[in-house]
Amino acid sequence: MVACALFASPAALAAPASPLQELAQARRDLASLVLAARAPGGVRVARSAEDEVARATDPALWIDPAHVLAPGYGLVVFGRSRSALLDLRRAPSGSLPAGSVTAAEHQILTADRGLAEGSILQALGGDGGLLSRARGMIISGDRWSVTSRPDLAAEQYGAGWRAAFQALSLLVRVRVSFVSPSALAAGASRALAGGARTRPAGVHVVSGRGPLELAGKPELLSVGLESCPACAIERWGLVVSLSQFGTFSNLRLGESAVGRRPFVPSFTFSGARYASPYLAFDAVEVSSDLPAPGGGFRTLDRLTPAQSRLLRGLDAREIAPFVDVGNQFADVGATVSPGVAHGLSWSQVSASVGRPRTPAGQAIAATAEVFTAEICRVTGGEPSSVCGSAVVQTYTNRSAGFGGAATGCPVGGGGARGAVRAARRVPAQ
């Protein structure tokens, strides 16, 4: 394929308003290339490139036209776009109109660069070294873009996106792991006086059951669905609360399914680990946030028979999220409304945790203090530095009044019980 300059200067690569629209235009350009091909070899590569871009524009991978989902789903977009560029490089000489090929390559690279720059903007305030690396990758991509190797430009833009997203992940985790006690207390106190979106609900005091323990410690069992907005908002409060008693590792950013409203950026507990001298944490993410062939969502983790029995016994409404704290409390449904986080980015939600005047900050603080009060009950009030605070005592005293219906997500027509059946029936993806 002939070498040609894709852009006159790096300035011409300014981030577009919509990377998704750029890729959609590239797909249309490639469809036209299939018709304009001058040889069967050109038809094959153009059709293959079009198919790769079509996969990159799968709506399930996009939060909105300017942002893709957390790794590794978002990495699919960069991988597919680079594959499309590699396909075009394999076109036999003269089999495709050079100008049309250049136009398609331009659209793909503009989209990839826009995504990389957008991730940097989200991560501002994060790790300076990672953000500098991300900017350096974009500059490297700009240089490759004016050569005959646009696929290497796409590779660099993807590396820039990954570095910026890593900076964002670290920024968010630090913010939720080290929340000012005064800000948390203020937000939780305001939540009690707020509206229905921030006042806690779904808390049930459990009696007549033996203790739930794991490795000799009180256990907190969380059952959720990555796709569920209610589960997504619940994880913010869980992470804030549990970070007061121990430390997470391999806690990754996630989100609810893009096809459901409200859309809530969050974490995923799938693959995460937790260490604490006070309690054990066991999380089951029954399904992912990506659609499965034939309907529903892809299966992730599996419940053990004991967990299934516990869920059936305490989650009568058959919804997620479900949290059992030592068999003394069962939290069924989201403690607060997931709508408080709709339209916010990961960075914005995590920043709100330290801002008690914001609805999201109050809602997350309320959820965190509900779980903190429950955990303090099963740990015997340890550590006293956490459990002795006035707001924890307030939440402990009022926990019996936090019951009633809460927002949740039925799964597979059978709620949480249906999720259990699905997890047994569908092979893990």
C-alpha positions in Angstrom: 0.0 0.0 0.0 1.4 3.5 -0.8 2.7 5.5 2.1 1.0 8.9 2.6 0.9 11.5 5.3 -2.4 11.2 7.2 -2.2 14.6 8.9 -0.4 17.9 8.1 0.6 18.4 11.7 -0.1 17.1 15.2 -2.3 20.1 15.7 -4.7 18.6 13.1 -5.2 15.7 15.5 -7.2 17.8 18.1 -9.6 15.7 20.1 -12.9 15.3 18.2 -16.2 15.9 19.9 -17.2 12.3 19.4 -14.7 9.4 18.9 -17.7 7.1 18.3 -18.9 9.2 15.4 -15.4 9.2 14.0 -15.4 5.4 14.0 -18.9 5.3 12.6 -17.7 7.4 9.7 -14.7 5.2 9.3 -17.0 2.2 9.0 -19.0 4.0 6.3 -15.8 4.8 4.4 -14.7 1.2 4.6 -18.0 0.0 3.3 -17.5 2.3 0.3 -14.0 0.9 -0.1 -15.5 -2.6 -0.5 -17.5 -1.4 -3.5 -14.6 0.6 -4.9 -12.0 -2.2 -4.6 -10.3 -3.0 -7.9 -9.3 -6.6 -7.1 -10.6 -9.4 -4.9 -7.8 -8.9 -2.5 -8.9 -5.4 -1.9 -12.4 -6.5 -1.3 -11.3 -9.0 1.4 -9.1 -6.6 3.4 -11.7 -3.7 3.2 -14.4 -6.0 4.3 -12.3 -7.4 7.2 -11.4 -3.8 8.2 -15.0 -2.8 8.2 -15.9 -5.8 10.4 -13.2 -4.8 12.9 -14.5 -1.2 13.1 -18.1 -2.5 13.5 -16.9 -4.5 16.5 -15.2 -1.4 17.9 -18.4 0.5 17.7 -20.4 -2.1 19.6 -22.7 0.1 21.9 -22.0 -2.3 24.8 -18.4 -1.0 24.9 -19.3 2.7 25.1 -20.4 4.8 28.0 -21.3 7.7 25.7 -20.0 8.8 22.3 -16.8 10.2 23.9 -15.9 7.5 26.5 -15.4 3.8 26.5 -15.8 1.3 29.3 -13.1 0.5 31.9 -10.3 -1.9 30.9 -10.4 -4.4 29.6 -13.7 -3.8 27.7 -12.4 -0.4 26.5 -9.2 -2.0 25.2 -11.3 -3.9 22.7 -12.0 -0.6 20.9 -8.3 0.1 20.5 -7.5 -3.5 19.6 -10.2 -3.6 16.9 -9.3 -0.3 15.4 -5.6 -1.3 15.2 -6.6 -4.6 13.5 -8.6 -2.6 10.9 -5.5 -0.5 10.2 -3.4 -3.7 9.9 -5.9 -5.1 7.5 -5.6 -2.1 5.2 -1.8 -2.4 5.2 -2.3 -5.9 3.7 -4.2 -4.7 0.7 -2.4 -5.7 -2.6 -0.8 -2.7 -4.3 -3.3 -0.7 -6.4 -6.3 -2.8 -5.2 -7.8 0.1 -3.2 -8.1 3.9 -3.9 -5.3 5.4 -1.9 -7.2 8.6 -1.0 -10.2 6.6 0.3 -7.8 4.4 2.4 -6.2 7.5 3.9 -9.7 9.0 4.8 -10.6 5.8 6.7 -7.3 5.7 8.5 -7.7 9.4 9.4 -11.1 8.7 11.0 -9.8 5.8 13.0 -6.7 7.5 14.4 -8.7 10.7 15.2 -11.1 8.6 17.3 -8.3 6.7 19.1 -6.4 9.9 19.8 -9.6 11.6 21.1 -10.2 8.7 23.5 -6.7 8.9 24.8 -6.9 12.7 25.4 -10.3 12.3 27.1 -8.9 9.8 29.5 -6.2 12.2 30.5 -8.8 14.9 31.2 -10.7 12.5 33.5 -7.5 11.6 35.4 -6.2 15.2 36.0 -5.0 15.4 39.6 -3.8 11.8 39.4 -0.3 10.3 39.2 1.9 12.8 37.3 4.3 10.2 36.0 1.5 8.1 34.4 -0.1 11.2 32.9 3.2 12.4 31.5 3.6 8.9 30.0 0.1 9.1 28.5 0.9 12.5 26.9 4.2 11.1 25.6 2.4 8.2 24.0 0.1 10.6 22.2 3.1 12.5 20.9 4.6 9.2 19.7 1.3 8.3 18.0 1.3 11.7 16.3 4.7 10.9 14.8 3.7 7.5 13.6 0.5 8.9 12.1 2.5 10.8 9.4 4.3 7.6 8.3 3.2 4.5 6.4 2.5 2.8 9.8 -0.8 4.1 11.1 -1.3 0.9 13.1 1.7 1.9 15.2 0.1 5.2 15.8 -3.1 3.4 17.1 -0.9 1.3 19.3 0.6 4.4 20.9 -2.7 6.1 21.4 -4.0 2.9 23.1 -1.0 2.8 25.4 -1.7 6.5 26.3 -5.3 5.6 27.1 -4.1 2.7 29.3 -1.6 4.9 31.2 -4.2 7.6 31.8 -6.8 5.1 32.9 -4.3 3.6 35.3 -3.7 7.1 36.8 -7.5 7.6 37.0 -7.9 4.2 38.8 -5.2 5.1 41.4 -6.8 8.5 41.9 -10.2 7.1 42.5 -8.9 4.3 44.9 -6.9 6.8 47.0 -9.9 9.1 47.3 -12.2 6.4 48.5 -9.6 4.7 50.7 -8.6 7.8 52.7 -11.8 9.8 53.3 -11.7 12.5 55.9 -13.6 11.3 58.9 -15.1 14.7 59.4 -16.3 14.9 55.8 -17.7 11.4 56.0 -19.5 12.2 59.2 -20.9 15.4 57.8 -22.1 13.7 54.6 -23.7 10.9 56.5 -25.4 13.2 59.0 -26.8 15.4 56.1 -28.1 12.2 54.4 -30.4 11.4 57.3 -32.0 14.8 56.9 -32.2 14.6 53.1 -34.7 13.2 50.7 -35.4 9.6 49.7 -32.3 9.4 47.5 -29.9 9.7 50.4 -31.8 8.3 53.4 -30.8 4.6 54.0 -33.2 1.8 53.2 -33.2 -2.0 52.8 -31.4 -2.8 56.1 -32.8 -5.8 58.0 -31.7 -7.0 61.4 -31.3 -10.8 61.3 -32.1 -13.0 64.3 -32.1 -16.7 65.0 -29.1 -17.5 62.8 -25.7 -18.6 63.7 -22.7 -16.3 63.0 -21.4 -16.0 59.5 -17.6 -16.5 59.7 -14.7 -17.1 57.4 -11.2 -18.0 58.5 -12.2 -17.4 62.1 -13.4 -13.8 61.5 -16.9 -12.3 61.0 -17.7 -12.4 57.3 -19.3 -9.8 55.1 -20.7 -11.5 52.0 -21.6 -9.3 49.0 -23.6 -10.6 46.1 -24.0 -8.3 43.1 -24.2 -7.9 39.4 -21.8 -5.7 37.5 -24.7 -4.7 35.2 -26.9 -3.4 38.0 -27.0 0.3 38.8 -28.1 -0.4 42.3 -25.1 -2.7 42.9 -22.8 -0.1 41.4 -23.8 2.7 43.8 -23.7 0.2 46.7 -20.0 -0.7 46.0 -18.9 2.9 46.5 -20.2 2.9 50.1 -18.8 -0.7 50.7 -15.4 0.3 49.6 -15.3 3.5 51.7 -16.5 1.5 54.7 -14.3 -1.6 54.3 -11.2 0.7 53.7 -11.6 1.8 57.4 -11.1 -1.9 58.5 -8.5 -3.2 56.0 -7.1 -2.8 52.6 -8.1 -3.8 49.1 -5.8 -5.0 46.3 -6.6 -5.5 42.6 -9.8 -3.4 43.1 -10.6 -2.3 39.5 -12.9 0.3 38.2 -16.1 -0.9 36.6 -19.6 0.4 35.8 -23.2 -0.7 35.4 -24.5 -1.8 32.0 -24.6 1.1 29.5 -28.0 0.0 28.4 -29.6 0.5 31.8 -30.5 3.8 33.5 -29.3 5.3 35.6 -25.7 4.6 34.5 -23.4 4.4 37.4 -19.5 4.4 37.2 -18.2 2.2 40.0 -15.9 -0.7 40.8 -16.0 -4.4 40.3 -15.3 -6.8 43.1 -14.5 -9.6 40.6 -10.9 -10.5 41.2 -10.4 -8.1 44.1 -8.8 -9.1 47.3 -9.2 -7.8 50.8 -7.2 -8.1 54.0 -8.3 -7.1 57.5 -7.5 -8.1 61.1 -11.1 -7.6 62.0 -13.3 -9.3 59.3 -13.3 -11.3 56.2 -14.8 -10.0 52.9 -16.2 -12.4 50.3 -17.7 -10.9 47.1 -19.6 -12.7 44.3 -20.2 -10.8 41.1 -22.7 -13.1 39.5 -22.6 -11.5 36.0 -20.7 -8.9 34.1 -21.9 -5.6 32.5 -21.5 -7.0 28.9 -24.4 -8.6 27.2 -24.2 -12.4 26.6 -25.2 -14.0 23.3 -28.9 -14.9 23.5 -29.7 -12.3 26.1 -28.8 -11.4 29.7 -25.3 -10.8 30.8 -22.1 -12.8 30.8 -21.6 -15.0 33.9 -18.6 -14.1 36.1 -18.5 -15.7 39.6 -20.4 -18.6 41.0 -22.1 -18.9 44.3 -21.3 -21.9 46.5 -24.2 -24.1 47.7 -24.0 -22.5 51.2 -24.1 -19.0 49.7 -27.1 -19.9 47.6 -29.0 -21.2 50.6 -28.1 -18.1 52.6 -29.3 -15.9 49.7 -32.6 -17.8 49.4 -33.2 -17.5 53.1 -32.6 -13.8 53.5 -33.2 -12.2 50.1 -37.0 -12.8 49.9 -37.4 -10.1 47.2 -34.8 -11.8 45.0 -32.9 -8.7 44.0 -29.3 -7.5 44.0 -27.3 -6.1 45.7 -27.4 -8.3 48.7 -25.0 -7.9 51.6 -24.9 -10.2 54.7 -22.9 -8.8 57.6 -22.0 -11.7 59.9 -25.6 -13.0 59.8 -26.6 -10.1 62.0 -27.7 -7.8 59.2 -29.0 -8.4 55.7 -29.0 -5.4 53.3 -31.3 -6.2 50.4 -31.2 -3.7 47.5 -29.2 -0.5 47.3 -29.0 1.4 50.5 -29.5 4.7 48.6 -30.7 5.7 45.1 -28.3 5.0 42.3 -29.7 8.1 40.5 -27.4 10.3 42.6 -24.4 9.2 40.4 -26.1 9.2 37.0 -24.2 11.4 34.6 -21.1 11.6 36.7 -17.6 10.2 35.9 -15.5 8.1 38.1 -13.4 11.1 39.0 -16.5 13.2 39.9 -18.1 10.5 42.0 -14.9 9.8 43.9 -14.4 13.6 44.5 -17.9 13.9 45.9 -17.1 11.4 48.7 -15.2 14.2 50.4 -17.8 16.8 49.7 -20.7 16.4 52.2 -22.9 19.0 50.5 -23.2 17.0 47.3 -26.0 14.5 46.8 -23.6 11.8 45.7 -21.3 12.5 48.7 -24.2 12.3 51.1 -25.5 9.1 49.6 -22.1 7.3 49.6 -21.4 8.5 53.1 -24.7 7.2 54.3 -24.1 3.8 52.7 -20.6 3.7 54.2 -21.8 4.5 57.7 -24.6 1.9 57.5 -22.0 -0.8 56.7 -19.6 0.6 59.3 -22.2 0.5 62.0 -23.1 -3.1 61.0 -19.4 -4.2 60.9 -18.8 -2.6 64.3 -21.6 -4.7 65.7 -20.0 -8.0 64.5 -16.4 -7.0 65.4 -17.4 -6.1 69.0 -16.7 -2.4 68.4 -13.2 -2.8 67.0 -11.3 -0.8 66.0 -12.5 1.8 68.5 -11.0 4.6 66.4 -13.7 3.8 63.8 -16.5 2.4 65.8 -16.4 5.0 68.6 -17.3 8.0 66.3 -20.6 9.8 67.1 -22.0 9.3 63.6 -21.4 5.5 63.7 -23.2 5.5 67.0 -26.1 7.4 65.5 -26.3 5.0 62.6 -26.1 2.0 65.0 -29.0 3.4 67.1 -31.1 4.1 64.0 -30.3 0.9 62.0 -33.6 -0.7 62.9 -35.4 2.1 61.1 -33.6 1.7 57.9 -35.7 -1.2 56.6 -38.3 -1.2 53.9 -38.0 -1.6 50.2 -34.9 -0.5 48.4 -33.9 -0.2 44.8 -32.6 -3.4 43.2 -32.1 -5.4 40.0 -34.0 -8.5 39.2 -31.9 -10.9 37.2 -33.1 -13.3 34.5 -36.7 -12.8 35.5 -36.0 -14.5 38.9 -33.9 -11.9 40.7 -31.0 -13.1 42.8 -32.4 -16.6 42.7 -32.6 -16.5 39.0 -29.0 -15.3 39.0 -28.0 -18.4 41.0 -29.7 -20.6 38.4 -28.1 -18.8 35.6 -24.7 -19.1 37.2 -25.1 -22.8 37.4 -26.5 -23.1 33.9 -24.2 -20.9 31.8 -20.5 -21.7 31.5 -18.2 -19.0 32.8 -17.0 -16.6 30.0 
